[in-house]
């Protein structure tokens, strides 16, 4: 019997990578590699993580169990399309049947790109989402990839996206396809203990923005009906993703200040690692919206801002900073679409919301975000990153190149609305 055809979506899909979580989970990586049938792997990392010794430790653990490994340590912080192409070219000269990414989101996303470009060779821009790239679908399965995060932030160990800075367009963009998901994420909070306070703060801001955006994105059943092969990985807020997002918001609100103040606070590190993973599951299915769309040009057009705590001397806006800096103004803008969700997010961050006036209720979540950002030393708005009023048109243009993300906005948003949000984000306090 044929079902009734409805104009809006009635189906959502929950997908996530298998996760092994816990203190010392890295010690079991050789067992997991062999379980996946791997005999020779490529370890992908960045120079800083390589200098700390974790990738070599992973290689030694693999070697003890007969799994051979080559090491690529050329990942750039906030990778570009050029750096990803260079990494893939390095990998093409070696034989491997699987990959292991060790590092933050930059390393894990580069590892995903290597997997894609060596399994299904093509220019990276063929796969990058339109209109920046050609939006070509991933043709088929990829090699098994094990993701070992060393920061609590992106949740890349469970997501179906890899983000890059497209140099020719001065904007960030992503490759999004469920086949990019790692075969396994090994989340060991001990690996995050060396993250400096500034990196911890930016990564935590990324977790929080992921979770609140997913929690407030346009619901799955308010979107057009999809045929199964065309159903996107980012399907919209749904009852399952809500659960993961709520816990992620709660844990960041409770533990991020502690981890920034004392990097050896193991309890805080454990719960932030959980939060990153939970938010990854949540946004990896529901999707994000305006703050991430704004964050891509904010990172891509930076001129001279060099963040402290990062091993870099060139201009760079850390991803977590780029997406959170416009979040307070965004959630003021989206408040009217779901007041109860915005208030619930503020409550999960520890802000009482009972008895508030309408104006106070609208400001509850923006105020909670600003308070946390001040406490963990996130830069005070776009001006602190080197932007001014004159830069807003270019930032708007870059944001409008992110239709995949803007489509998740719960409220219609165009150039005028984006300019207003950016204006309100020049100074946060």
Secondary structure, DSSP 8 states (H G I E B T S, - for coil): ------SB----------EEESTTGGGGHHHHHHHTT-SEEEEEEEHHHHHHTHHHHHHHHHHHTT-EEEEEEEE-SS-BHHHHHHHHHHHHTS--SEEEEEESHHHHHHHHHHHHHHHS-S-HHHHS-TTTS------S---EEEEEESSSS--TTS-SEEEEEEGGGTEEEEEE-GGGS-SEEEE-GGGGTT--HHHHHHHHHHHHHHHHHHHHS-BGGGSB---GGG--S---B-HHHHHHHHHHHHHHHHHHHHHHH-TT-HHHHHHHHHHHHHHHHHHHHH---HHHHHHHHHHHT--S-B-TTSS--S-B--HHHHHHTTHHHHHHHHGGG-HHHHHHHHHHTT---TT--HHHHHHHHHHHHHHHHHHTT--SSGGGGT--GGGHHHHHHHHTT-HHHHTT-SS---HHHHHHHHHHTS---
